[in-house]
Structure formats: structure tokens, C-alpha cells
Amino acid sequence: MMLVLSIICLLLAVVCLLLIVRLRQNRRQIAQAMVVLEDIGEGNLDRKIVVDENSDIAALCFRLNEIVSEIKQ
């Protein structure tokens, strides 16, 4: 019984670590996107937000890039 509980605790710890890593990646990508958006807000419409297409925020960033391109035209 104790072995089963130990294994469950270990698995939960691994899941928590994976979630923390994913959260840190998302926060880093959002911070990078904010820097680009600040630059766009200052009038530099040539900037693009670059993220991994598998990122949690990829769809948002791709759409923001499209909007900026439409404004630029």
C-alpha cells in the first residue's frame, strides 16, 4: 500500500513539474510578445510576434500579426 502511495506521489510531482515548465514557457513567450506589441504600439508596424506554432498562444500571436499586417496596408 505504501509503495502505491509513493508511486502516486511521484507521478503527481512529475505532473506538477511539467505544468510549471509549461507555465514558465508561456510566461516567457507572452513577455516577448508584449515587447513586440509595445514597439508596434509606438508605430513600428514592421514587427512580427514570433512564437512556436505549437505554443499555447500561437493562434493569438498569428492573429495579432494578421491584424497588424491589415492595418499596415
Secondary structure, 3 states (H helix, E strand, C coil): CHHHHHHHHHHHHHHHHHHHHHHHHHHHHHHHHHHHHHHHHCCCCCCCCCCCCCCCCHHHHHHHHHHHHHHHC
